[in-house]
Amino acid sequence: MRSWTPLLSAATFSASGYTADRPPNHEDPGIRLETGSESAPTAPLGAEQLLLRLLVLIQATTSASDLTLERVSAALREPARTFAPGHFGYGGALTSEWSYGLEVKQAGTPGARLDLNFIDTRPQRSSPATAICQVDFNRFASALHAAGFNQETVRGEHGRTIYHRFERAQLSIKVDTVPENSAANDQTVHDCVRLVSVQ
């Protein structure tokens, strides 16, 4: 069983570097990884862009060793912030209620790990997840299935879903979800991606 350690708080990231006017792209998860640099400044990344561009990176990744600064930056089309050798990331506000942190540790090694975490910034952690659900869990999982990943749902007491694991050869992905909203009877009505860990 792999250990899924908590990632750094999104508070360690700043959104100040993401100031420009380019309208967001609506990428298809099946498009090829673009490695060319763009001279035009880029707009702040949204949840949809983050998840779609991460899917492009995952589709082109055969093992954790492929998670390098160059490849991740090319997939996200944004320069990363380097914290230490082999440790870099991104982060910022998505809305007044949601922020994100994406970090890679031990980049370029077999032990590399990428974490993308969407953080509810309300003290009660009660914000509707609509802002992070343009690419919902079903769509994200379908793209991973199409890329050759096998899925296992890890459950706890009373069949409650703890997380979903996706495996393909030398790559493992963990996906945690959060309900977009809950019905009056506490049944989930729509699952959104809250955390993606790739290693």
C-alpha angles and dihedrals in degrees: 000000000000121000113238105201122194115264126231117286114265086234087080089066127072128210094206094102094061105078119134144102109243109129114241118265122231099220125193111231089229096062120113122263109264114217100173119107121239122221094206118087116252133232123241112284117253128206092259093052092046093053096042093047090046089054090053089052093047093049090055095043121094099177141001089263087072091066096099131150091251097050096043092047091049092050094048092040089222132100112251127226113244116219100174137337107308092004121099141137155153136244148159148126121308097180136341087278104036135051133169141216126196119184138168122204127192088012117201095016132102087253094055117135132188121200125188111187128182110205127204102218097196112106091235092047087229103129118131108252095224091113091062098036105079084106101039126195095264092054092045092048092047090055090051091049089051089052091057102264123144117219131221122180113213111212135191134194118342091009094293112164112242098177143320123248123203120193132191122165105294097356129085127186129191119198124191119192138203127198114253088219133342126233121234090264090055093248114143112249099186131008121220129191111256104165133017121187120186123190 
